[in-house]
């Protein structure tokens, strides 16, 4: 089971993980993780503004470059620092 993913230099503990290869033999991963409002939300969204990411999946011994194919959150208002939302990301190997 995959418990953490490293995006660039930030380790993120995940709650759900799926992986597959598409027709062009590119690796796709989809995972979910919790984000608290306030500073943590700001740090994660700033990270996700990048065009591409260095991804490391220690439990799979995978290391690759990816772009965001899709992402969404369970809520849209992060004004309250006590709010926790679930982020779901789908990343495609490039």
Chimera marker file (.cmm) of the C-alpha trace (Angstrom):
<marker_set name="trace">
<marker id="1" x="0.000" y="0.000" z="0.000" r="1" g="1" b="0" radius="0.5"/>
<marker id="2" x="1.199" y="3.501" z="-0.822" r="1" g="1" b="0" radius="0.5"/>
<marker id="3" x="1.119" y="5.778" z="2.217" r="1" g="1" b="0" radius="0.5"/>
<marker id="4" x="3.040" y="8.824" z="0.987" r="1" g="1" b="0" radius="0.5"/>
<marker id="5" x="4.011" y="10.577" z="-2.221" r="1" g="1" b="0" radius="0.5"/>
<marker id="6" x="6.719" y="13.158" z="-2.651" r="1" g="1" b="0" radius="0.5"/>
<marker id="7" x="5.814" y="16.081" z="-4.931" r="1" g="1" b="0" radius="0.5"/>
<marker id="8" x="8.973" y="18.036" z="-5.690" r="1" g="1" b="0" radius="0.5"/>
<marker id="9" x="10.496" y="18.124" z="-2.198" r="1" g="1" b="0" radius="0.5"/>
<marker id="10" x="7.275" y="17.937" z="-0.184" r="1" g="1" b="0" radius="0.5"/>
<marker id="11" x="6.126" y="14.625" z="1.304" r="1" g="1" b="0" radius="0.5"/>
<marker id="12" x="2.347" y="14.210" z="1.382" r="1" g="1" b="0" radius="0.5"/>
<marker id="13" x="0.627" y="11.503" z="3.401" r="1" g="1" b="0" radius="0.5"/>
<marker id="14" x="-2.158" y="10.082" z="1.274" r="1" g="1" b="0" radius="0.5"/>
<marker id="15" x="-5.466" y="8.402" z="2.064" r="1" g="1" b="0" radius="0.5"/>
<marker id="16" x="-6.218" y="6.740" z="-1.279" r="1" g="1" b="0" radius="0.5"/>
<marker id="17" x="-4.076" y="5.620" z="-4.237" r="1" g="1" b="0" radius="0.5"/>
<marker id="18" x="-4.717" y="4.203" z="-7.731" r="1" g="1" b="0" radius="0.5"/>
<marker id="19" x="-2.260" y="3.638" z="-10.569" r="1" g="1" b="0" radius="0.5"/>
<marker id="20" x="-2.444" y="2.579" z="-14.210" r="1" g="1" b="0" radius="0.5"/>
<marker id="21" x="-0.588" y="2.682" z="-17.510" r="1" g="1" b="0" radius="0.5"/>
<marker id="22" x="-2.309" y="4.257" z="-20.513" r="1" g="1" b="0" radius="0.5"/>
<marker id="23" x="-2.036" y="3.222" z="-24.176" r="1" g="1" b="0" radius="0.5"/>
<marker id="24" x="1.196" y="5.184" z="-24.660" r="1" g="1" b="0" radius="0.5"/>
<marker id="25" x="2.756" y="3.327" z="-21.674" r="1" g="1" b="0" radius="0.5"/>
<marker id="26" x="2.585" y="6.449" z="-19.552" r="1" g="1" b="0" radius="0.5"/>
<marker id="27" x="2.081" y="6.039" z="-15.839" r="1" g="1" b="0" radius="0.5"/>
<marker id="28" x="-0.987" y="7.707" z="-14.288" r="1" g="1" b="0" radius="0.5"/>
<marker id="29" x="-1.620" y="8.017" z="-10.574" r="1" g="1" b="0" radius="0.5"/>
<marker id="30" x="-4.656" y="9.251" z="-8.703" r="1" g="1" b="0" radius="0.5"/>
<marker id="31" x="-4.516" y="9.914" z="-4.989" r="1" g="1" b="0" radius="0.5"/>
<marker id="32" x="-6.277" y="11.785" z="-2.208" r="1" g="1" b="0" radius="0.5"/>
<marker id="33" x="-4.956" y="13.588" z="0.834" r="1" g="1" b="0" radius="0.5"/>
<marker id="34" x="-6.194" y="15.916" z="3.567" r="1" g="1" b="0" radius="0.5"/>
<marker id="35" x="-5.369" y="19.632" z="3.664" r="1" g="1" b="0" radius="0.5"/>
<marker id="36" x="-6.095" y="22.012" z="6.534" r="1" g="1" b="0" radius="0.5"/>
<marker id="37" x="-7.187" y="25.584" z="5.865" r="1" g="1" b="0" radius="0.5"/>
<marker id="38" x="-4.848" y="28.524" z="6.316" r="1" g="1" b="0" radius="0.5"/>
<marker id="39" x="-1.106" y="28.100" z="5.794" r="1" g="1" b="0" radius="0.5"/>
<marker id="40" x="-1.211" y="24.417" z="4.778" r="1" g="1" b="0" radius="0.5"/>
<marker id="41" x="-3.822" y="25.194" z="2.110" r="1" g="1" b="0" radius="0.5"/>
<marker id="42" x="-1.691" y="28.075" z="0.838" r="1" g="1" b="0" radius="0.5"/>
<marker id="43" x="1.458" y="25.918" z="0.685" r="1" g="1" b="0" radius="0.5"/>
<marker id="44" x="-0.272" y="23.081" z="-1.200" r="1" g="1" b="0" radius="0.5"/>
<marker id="45" x="-2.014" y="25.328" z="-3.722" r="1" g="1" b="0" radius="0.5"/>
<marker id="46" x="1.222" y="27.256" z="-4.336" r="1" g="1" b="0" radius="0.5"/>
<marker id="47" x="2.957" y="23.922" z="-5.001" r="1" g="1" b="0" radius="0.5"/>
<marker id="48" x="0.232" y="22.876" z="-7.454" r="1" g="1" b="0" radius="0.5"/>
<marker id="49" x="0.680" y="26.059" z="-9.535" r="1" g="1" b="0" radius="0.5"/>
<marker id="50" x="3.819" y="24.519" z="-11.058" r="1" g="1" b="0" radius="0.5"/>
<marker id="51" x="3.620" y="23.273" z="-14.641" r="1" g="1" b="0" radius="0.5"/>
<marker id="52" x="5.279" y="19.939" z="-13.870" r="1" g="1" b="0" radius="0.5"/>
<marker id="53" x="6.373" y="17.991" z="-10.811" r="1" g="1" b="0" radius="0.5"/>
<marker id="54" x="9.106" y="15.609" z="-9.736" r="1" g="1" b="0" radius="0.5"/>
<marker id="55" x="7.200" y="12.664" z="-8.236" r="1" g="1" b="0" radius="0.5"/>
<marker id="56" x="8.663" y="10.013" z="-5.962" r="1" g="1" b="0" radius="0.5"/>
<marker id="57" x="6.588" y="7.083" z="-4.706" r="1" g="1" b="0" radius="0.5"/>
<marker id="58" x="8.870" y="5.384" z="-2.167" r="1" g="1" b="0" radius="0.5"/>
<marker id="59" x="6.576" y="2.379" z="-1.638" r="1" g="1" b="0" radius="0.5"/>
<marker id="60" x="6.658" y="1.646" z="-5.400" r="1" g="1" b="0" radius="0.5"/>
<marker id="61" x="10.273" y="2.722" z="-5.990" r="1" g="1" b="0" radius="0.5"/>
<marker id="62" x="8.967" y="5.067" z="-8.697" r="1" g="1" b="0" radius="0.5"/>
<marker id="63" x="10.548" y="8.381" z="-9.675" r="1" g="1" b="0" radius="0.5"/>
<marker id="64" x="9.210" y="10.396" z="-12.635" r="1" g="1" b="0" radius="0.5"/>
<marker id="65" x="8.092" y="13.784" z="-13.939" r="1" g="1" b="0" radius="0.5"/>
<marker id="66" x="4.355" y="14.452" z="-14.160" r="1" g="1" b="0" radius="0.5"/>
<marker id="67" x="1.728" y="17.058" z="-14.958" r="1" g="1" b="0" radius="0.5"/>
<marker id="68" x="-1.714" y="17.501" z="-13.449" r="1" g="1" b="0" radius="0.5"/>
<marker id="69" x="-4.411" y="15.801" z="-15.485" r="1" g="1" b="0" radius="0.5"/>
<marker id="70" x="-7.179" y="16.607" z="-12.997" r="1" g="1" b="0" radius="0.5"/>
<marker id="71" x="-7.618" y="17.834" z="-9.456" r="1" g="1" b="0" radius="0.5"/>
<marker id="72" x="-10.449" y="18.832" z="-7.186" r="1" g="1" b="0" radius="0.5"/>
<marker id="73" x="-11.228" y="19.502" z="-3.545" r="1" g="1" b="0" radius="0.5"/>
<marker id="74" x="-14.112" y="18.442" z="-1.340" r="1" g="1" b="0" radius="0.5"/>
<marker id="75" x="-14.812" y="22.076" z="-0.369" r="1" g="1" b="0" radius="0.5"/>
<marker id="76" x="-14.018" y="25.456" z="-1.873" r="1" g="1" b="0" radius="0.5"/>
<marker id="77" x="-13.801" y="27.785" z="1.147" r="1" g="1" b="0" radius="0.5"/>
<marker id="78" x="-10.575" y="27.549" z="3.126" r="1" g="1" b="0" radius="0.5"/>
<marker id="79" x="-10.933" y="30.786" z="5.110" r="1" g="1" b="0" radius="0.5"/>
<marker id="80" x="-11.245" y="28.865" z="8.397" r="1" g="1" b="0" radius="0.5"/>
<marker id="81" x="-7.899" y="27.406" z="9.521" r="1" g="1" b="0" radius="0.5"/>
<marker id="82" x="-9.762" y="24.594" z="11.310" r="1" g="1" b="0" radius="0.5"/>
<marker id="83" x="-11.355" y="23.415" z="8.065" r="1" g="1" b="0" radius="0.5"/>
<marker id="84" x="-9.980" y="20.200" z="6.579" r="1" g="1" b="0" radius="0.5"/>
<marker id="85" x="-10.667" y="19.251" z="2.984" r="1" g="1" b="0" radius="0.5"/>
<marker id="86" x="-9.795" y="16.299" z="0.808" r="1" g="1" b="0" radius="0.5"/>
<marker id="87" x="-7.740" y="17.047" z="-2.291" r="1" g="1" b="0" radius="0.5"/>
<marker id="88" x="-7.769" y="14.515" z="-5.134" r="1" g="1" b="0" radius="0.5"/>
<marker id="89" x="-5.057" y="14.681" z="-7.796" r="1" g="1" b="0" radius="0.5"/>
<marker id="90" x="-4.575" y="12.763" z="-11.018" r="1" g="1" b="0" radius="0.5"/>
<marker id="91" x="-1.037" y="13.046" z="-12.355" r="1" g="1" b="0" radius="0.5"/>
<marker id="92" x="0.210" y="11.897" z="-15.759" r="1" g="1" b="0" radius="0.5"/>
<marker id="93" x="3.824" y="10.939" z="-16.406" r="1" g="1" b="0" radius="0.5"/>
<marker id="94" x="5.496" y="13.004" z="-19.139" r="1" g="1" b="0" radius="0.5"/>
<link id1="1" id2="2" r="1" g="1" b="0" radius="0.2"/>
<link id1="2" id2="3" r="1" g="1" b="0" radius="0.2"/>
<link id1="3" id2="4" r="1" g="1" b="0" radius="0.2"/>
<link id1="4" id2="5" r="1" g="1" b="0" radius="0.2"/>
<link id1="5" id2="6" r="1" g="1" b="0" radius="0.2"/>
<link id1="6" id2="7" r="1" g="1" b="0" radius="0.2"/>
<link id1="7" id2="8" r="1" g="1" b="0" radius="0.2"/>
<link id1="8" id2="9" r="1" g="1" b="0" radius="0.2"/>
<link id1="9" id2="10" r="1" g="1" b="0" radius="0.2"/>
<link id1="10" id2="11" r="1" g="1" b="0" radius="0.2"/>
<link id1="11" id2="12" r="1" g="1" b="0" radius="0.2"/>
<link id1="12" id2="13" r="1" g="1" b="0" radius="0.2"/>
<link id1="13" id2="14" r="1" g="1" b="0" radius="0.2"/>
<link id1="14" id2="15" r="1" g="1" b="0" radius="0.2"/>
<link id1="15" id2="16" r="1" g="1" b="0" radius="0.2"/>
<link id1="16" id2="17" r="1" g="1" b="0" radius="0.2"/>
<link id1="17" id2="18" r="1" g="1" b="0" radius="0.2"/>
<link id1="18" id2="19" r="1" g="1" b="0" radius="0.2"/>
<link id1="19" id2="20" r="1" g="1" b="0" radius="0.2"/>
<link id1="20" id2="21" r="1" g="1" b="0" radius="0.2"/>
<link id1="21" id2="22" r="1" g="1" b="0" radius="0.2"/>
<link id1="22" id2="23" r="1" g="1" b="0" radius="0.2"/>
<link id1="23" id2="24" r="1" g="1" b="0" radius="0.2"/>
<link id1="24" id2="25" r="1" g="1" b="0" radius="0.2"/>
<link id1="25" id2="26" r="1" g="1" b="0" radius="0.2"/>
<link id1="26" id2="27" r="1" g="1" b="0" radius="0.2"/>
<link id1="27" id2="28" r="1" g="1" b="0" radius="0.2"/>
<link id1="28" id2="29" r="1" g="1" b="0" radius="0.2"/>
<link id1="29" id2="30" r="1" g="1" b="0" radius="0.2"/>
<link id1="30" id2="31" r="1" g="1" b="0" radius="0.2"/>
<link id1="31" id2="32" r="1" g="1" b="0" radius="0.2"/>
<link id1="32" id2="33" r="1" g="1" b="0" radius="0.2"/>
<link id1="33" id2="34" r="1" g="1" b="0" radius="0.2"/>
<link id1="34" id2="35" r="1" g="1" b="0" radius="0.2"/>
<link id1="35" id2="36" r="1" g="1" b="0" radius="0.2"/>
<link id1="36" id2="37" r="1" g="1" b="0" radius="0.2"/>
<link id1="37" id2="38" r="1" g="1" b="0" radius="0.2"/>
<link id1="38" id2="39" r="1" g="1" b="0" radius="0.2"/>
<link id1="39" id2="40" r="1" g="1" b="0" radius="0.2"/>
<link id1="40" id2="41" r="1" g="1" b="0" radius="0.2"/>
<link id1="41" id2="42" r="1" g="1" b="0" radius="0.2"/>
<link id1="42" id2="43" r="1" g="1" b="0" radius="0.2"/>
<link id1="43" id2="44" r="1" g="1" b="0" radius="0.2"/>
<link id1="44" id2="45" r="1" g="1" b="0" radius="0.2"/>
<link id1="45" id2="46" r="1" g="1" b="0" radius="0.2"/>
<link id1="46" id2="47" r="1" g="1" b="0" radius="0.2"/>
<link id1="47" id2="48" r="1" g="1" b="0" radius="0.2"/>
<link id1="48" id2="49" r="1" g="1" b="0" radius="0.2"/>
<link id1="49" id2="50" r="1" g="1" b="0" radius="0.2"/>
<link id1="50" id2="51" r="1" g="1" b="0" radius="0.2"/>
<link id1="51" id2="52" r="1" g="1" b="0" radius="0.2"/>
<link id1="52" id2="53" r="1" g="1" b="0" radius="0.2"/>
<link id1="53" id2="54" r="1" g="1" b="0" radius="0.2"/>
<link id1="54" id2="55" r="1" g="1" b="0" radius="0.2"/>
<link id1="55" id2="56" r="1" g="1" b="0" radius="0.2"/>
<link id1="56" id2="57" r="1" g="1" b="0" radius="0.2"/>
<link id1="57" id2="58" r="1" g="1" b="0" radius="0.2"/>
<link id1="58" id2="59" r="1" g="1" b="0" radius="0.2"/>
<link id1="59" id2="60" r="1" g="1" b="0" radius="0.2"/>
<link id1="60" id2="61" r="1" g="1" b="0" radius="0.2"/>
<link id1="61" id2="62" r="1" g="1" b="0" radius="0.2"/>
<link id1="62" id2="63" r="1" g="1" b="0" radius="0.2"/>
<link id1="63" id2="64" r="1" g="1" b="0" radius="0.2"/>
<link id1="64" id2="65" r="1" g="1" b="0" radius="0.2"/>
<link id1="65" id2="66" r="1" g="1" b="0" radius="0.2"/>
<link id1="66" id2="67" r="1" g="1" b="0" radius="0.2"/>
<link id1="67" id2="68" r="1" g="1" b="0" radius="0.2"/>
<link id1="68" id2="69" r="1" g="1" b="0" radius="0.2"/>
<link id1="69" id2="70" r="1" g="1" b="0" radius="0.2"/>
<link id1="70" id2="71" r="1" g="1" b="0" radius="0.2"/>
<link id1="71" id2="72" r="1" g="1" b="0" radius="0.2"/>
<link id1="72" id2="73" r="1" g="1" b="0" radius="0.2"/>
<link id1="73" id2="74" r="1" g="1" b="0" radius="0.2"/>
<link id1="74" id2="75" r="1" g="1" b="0" radius="0.2"/>
<link id1="75" id2="76" r="1" g="1" b="0" radius="0.2"/>
<link id1="76" id2="77" r="1" g="1" b="0" radius="0.2"/>
<link id1="77" id2="78" r="1" g="1" b="0" radius="0.2"/>
<link id1="78" id2="79" r="1" g="1" b="0" radius="0.2"/>
<link id1="79" id2="80" r="1" g="1" b="0" radius="0.2"/>
<link id1="80" id2="81" r="1" g="1" b="0" radius="0.2"/>
<link id1="81" id2="82" r="1" g="1" b="0" radius="0.2"/>
<link id1="82" id2="83" r="1" g="1" b="0" radius="0.2"/>
<link id1="83" id2="84" r="1" g="1" b="0" radius="0.2"/>
<link id1="84" id2="85" r="1" g="1" b="0" radius="0.2"/>
<link id1="85" id2="86" r="1" g="1" b="0" radius="0.2"/>
<link id1="86" id2="87" r="1" g="1" b="0" radius="0.2"/>
<link id1="87" id2="88" r="1" g="1" b="0" radius="0.2"/>
<link id1="88" id2="89" r="1" g="1" b="0" radius="0.2"/>
<link id1="89" id2="90" r="1" g="1" b="0" radius="0.2"/>
<link id1="90" id2="91" r="1" g="1" b="0" radius="0.2"/>
<link id1="91" id2="92" r="1" g="1" b="0" radius="0.2"/>
<link id1="92" id2="93" r="1" g="1" b="0" radius="0.2"/>
<link id1="93" id2="94" r="1" g="1" b="0" radius="0.2"/>
</marker_set>
